[in-house]
């Protein structure tokens, strides 16, 4: 049921994490679940005790919690993460794959929740999917259009599924030539071929942090100047590597220290101001 999904996702959400997805999950559960509304201690779930927690990891793309049911002392584990990872964890589920693709076609992200079956801490069964809406910022399409007008090519690099990336690219007025990140590390392709993919593609989906660095590196080897935006710890290496690393509003300290420019206002439109200002300075110097 909806309540099962909210309860298990709440148990596997990181308490106090400043992550937008974790905040959304906690808020949804606290708003809808009766047992979370009238509890004396805000850090506990009545009837359950979380004994172990593995936070979200960009490489495994999921978080894990070990939970004890107080009444029966039964122990189970809950996993929450990217739909493809959770579906693989439960050994495949065609209904879930279909649901995720249908949602993605509408631009909605899904988050999978699974728990272990009673008496076995290794075998997971699917609880369900949570949907999340993560719309592009209102100024993003205009920013991309203005960058293109100044001769700056924009590429989108996202951890999201391919189908969502294409939908978002379409909404932003970009072409839908988005490739799966597997293209970047395909052992059958030469460095030259991969570099051509990087140049021609409008973006990459289902990337892990190492891929971001790889894209920057390949484009630089082509003699191109690369600017990179990011906000997380895992963006720091790529921000450092880029010719211009741009840490966006609300970024982590790691991203801030690796970047050349730090944006203090939300959105990306400031980047275009940076381009025009720097060109004016360059012209005056010349």
C-alpha positions in Angstrom: 0.0 0.0 0.0 0.9 3.7 -0.2 1.5 3.6 3.6 3.9 0.6 3.3 6.0 2.5 0.7 6.1 5.7 2.8 7.0 3.8 6.0 9.8 1.8 4.4 11.2 4.7 2.5 11.1 6.8 5.8 13.1 4.0 7.6 15.7 4.1 4.8 15.9 7.9 4.6 18.9 9.6 6.1 17.8 11.6 9.1 18.9 15.2 9.0 20.5 14.9 5.6 20.3 18.1 3.6 19.5 16.1 0.4 16.5 17.3 -1.6 15.3 13.7 -2.3 15.7 12.6 1.4 13.9 15.7 2.5 11.0 15.1 0.1 10.7 11.4 1.2 10.7 12.4 4.9 8.2 15.2 4.4 5.8 12.9 2.5 5.9 10.2 5.2 5.5 12.7 8.0 2.5 14.3 6.3 0.6 11.1 5.5 1.5 8.5 8.1 -0.5 8.5 11.4 2.3 6.8 13.4 4.7 9.6 12.5 2.3 12.4 13.4 1.8 11.9 17.1 5.1 10.4 18.2 6.9 11.7 21.3 10.4 11.5 19.9 10.9 13.0 16.4 13.9 10.8 15.8 12.2 7.4 16.3 9.5 5.5 14.5 7.1 3.9 17.0 7.5 0.1 16.9 10.7 0.1 15.0 14.4 0.6 15.7 17.0 1.4 13.0 20.2 -0.4 14.1 22.3 0.2 11.0 22.4 2.7 8.1 24.4 3.0 4.9 23.9 6.4 3.3 23.3 6.9 -0.4 26.4 6.2 -2.5 26.6 7.6 -6.1 28.3 4.4 -7.3 25.8 1.8 -5.9 23.0 4.4 -6.3 21.1 3.3 -3.2 20.9 3.6 0.6 20.4 0.8 3.1 18.9 0.4 6.6 18.8 -2.5 9.0 15.7 -2.4 11.2 14.3 -4.3 14.2 10.6 -4.7 14.9 10.3 -4.1 18.6 7.4 -6.5 19.3 8.8 -9.6 17.6 12.5 -8.7 17.6 12.5 -9.6 13.9 15.3 -8.0 11.9 14.9 -6.9 8.3 16.7 -4.6 5.8 15.3 -1.9 3.6 16.9 -0.6 0.4 16.0 2.7 -1.4 17.5 3.9 -4.6 17.5 4.2 -8.4 14.8 2.1 -10.0 17.1 0.1 -12.2 19.3 -0.8 -9.2 16.3 -1.8 -6.9 14.7 -3.9 -9.7 18.0 -5.7 -10.2 18.2 -6.2 -6.4 14.8 -8.0 -6.3 15.7 -10.2 -9.3 13.7 -8.3 -11.9 10.1 -7.2 -12.2 8.4 -6.4 -15.5 5.6 -4.4 -14.0 8.0 -2.2 -12.2 10.1 -1.6 -15.4 6.9 -0.7 -17.3 5.8 1.7 -14.5 9.2 3.4 -14.4 9.3 3.9 -18.2 5.7 5.2 -18.3 6.5 7.7 -15.5 9.8 8.7 -17.2 8.0 9.4 -20.4 6.1 12.1 -18.5 9.3 13.5 -17.0 8.8 11.9 -13.6 11.6 10.3 -11.7 11.0 7.1 -9.7 12.7 5.8 -6.6 12.5 2.1 -5.8 11.9 0.7 -2.3 12.6 -3.0 -1.4 12.8 -4.9 1.9 14.1 -8.4 2.8 11.7 -11.3 3.2 11.2 -12.6 6.8 14.0 -14.8 8.0 16.4 -14.0 5.2 18.6 -10.8 5.2 19.9 -11.3 1.7 16.7 -11.8 -0.4 14.8 -8.7 -1.2 11.2 -8.2 -2.5 9.9 -5.1 -4.1 7.7 -2.8 -1.9 7.0 -0.3 -4.7 8.0 2.9 -6.4 7.9 6.6 -5.3 7.5 9.2 -7.9 9.4 12.5 -7.8 9.1 15.6 -9.9 12.4 17.3 -10.5 11.6 20.1 -13.0 14.3 22.1 -14.7 14.7 25.6 -13.2 12.5 28.3 -14.9 15.5 30.1 -16.2 17.4 27.1 -17.6 15.9 27.0 -21.1 16.6 30.8 -21.6 20.2 30.4 -20.3 20.9 27.5 -22.7 19.5 29.6 -25.6 21.6 32.6 -24.7 24.8 30.4 -24.3 24.2 28.9 -27.8 23.8 32.4 -29.2 27.2 33.3 -27.8 28.7 30.2 -29.4 28.9 28.2 -26.2 27.7 24.6 -26.6 25.8 23.2 -23.7 25.8 19.5 -22.7 23.7 17.9 -20.0 25.3 15.3 -17.7 22.9 13.6 -15.4 22.5 10.5 -13.2 18.9 10.2 -14.3 17.6 7.5 -16.7 18.0 8.1 -20.4 14.3 8.5 -21.1 14.0 11.3 -18.5 17.1 13.0 -19.7 15.6 13.1 -23.3 12.3 14.5 -22.0 14.1 17.2 -20.0 16.4 18.1 -22.9 13.4 18.4 -25.1 11.7 20.8 -22.6 14.9 22.9 -22.5 15.0 23.3 -26.3 18.0 21.0 -26.7 18.3 18.2 -29.2 17.5 14.7 -27.8 20.9 13.2 -28.7 21.5 12.0 -25.2 23.7 8.9 -24.8 24.0 6.3 -22.1 27.1 6.8 -20.0 28.2 3.3 -21.0 29.4 4.9 -24.3 32.2 6.7 -22.3 33.7 3.5 -20.9 33.0 1.1 -23.8 36.1 -1.2 -24.1 35.4 -1.9 -27.7 35.7 1.7 -28.8 38.9 3.7 -29.4 39.6 6.9 -27.5 39.0 8.7 -30.8 35.5 7.3 -31.2 34.6 8.1 -27.6 35.8 11.6 -28.0 33.6 12.0 -31.2 30.6 10.8 -29.1 31.4 13.4 -26.5 31.6 16.2 -29.1 28.4 15.3 -30.9 26.2 14.3 -28.0 23.9 16.8 -26.3 24.4 15.0 -23.0 24.9 11.8 -21.1 22.5 9.9 -18.8 23.0 7.4 -15.9 26.5 8.8 -15.2 28.5 8.1 -12.1 31.0 10.8 -10.8 34.0 9.4 -12.8 32.2 9.9 -16.0 31.9 13.6 -15.5 35.6 13.9 -15.2 36.0 11.8 -18.3 33.8 14.0 -20.4 35.8 17.1 -19.4 39.1 15.4 -20.0 38.1 14.1 -23.5 36.8 17.5 -24.7 40.0 19.2 -23.4 42.2 16.8 -25.3 40.3 18.1 -28.4 41.6 21.6 -27.6 38.3 22.8 -26.4 37.8 25.1 -23.4 35.4 23.5 -21.0 33.3 25.1 -18.3 31.5 22.8 -15.8 28.8 23.4 -13.3 28.1 21.2 -10.2 27.0 21.3 -6.6 28.1 18.0 -4.9 31.2 16.4 -3.4 31.2 14.0 -6.4 31.4 16.9 -8.9 34.6 18.3 -7.3 37.1 16.4 -9.5 35.4 17.5 -12.7 35.1 21.1 -11.5 38.8 21.2 -10.7 39.7 19.6 -14.0 37.5 22.0 -16.1 39.0 25.2 -17.5 36.3 27.0 -15.6 34.6 25.2 -12.7 31.4 26.8 -11.6 29.9 25.9 -8.3 26.1 26.6 -8.2 24.1 28.2 -5.4 23.7 26.0 -2.3 26.7 23.7 -3.2 28.8 21.7 -0.8 32.1 23.0 0.6 34.0 20.5 -1.5 32.5 21.8 -4.7 33.1 25.4 -3.6 36.8 24.9 -3.0 37.3 23.1 -6.3 35.6 25.7 -8.4 36.9 28.9 -10.0 33.5 30.7 -9.8 30.8 30.4 -7.1 27.3 31.5 -7.9 25.5 33.1 -4.9 22.0 33.2 -6.5 19.9 30.2 -7.5 19.7 29.3 -11.2 22.3 29.4 -14.0 21.5 32.7 -15.8 24.4 34.4 -14.0 26.8 32.3 -16.1 25.7 34.2 -19.2 26.5 37.5 -17.4 29.9 36.0 -16.7 30.4 35.3 -20.4 29.4 38.8 -21.5 31.4 40.5 -18.8 34.6 38.5 -19.5 34.3 39.2 -23.3 33.9 42.9 -22.6 37.0 42.9 -20.4 38.9 40.9 -23.1 37.9 43.3 -25.9 39.0 46.3 -23.8 42.4 44.7 -23.1 42.8 43.9 -26.7 
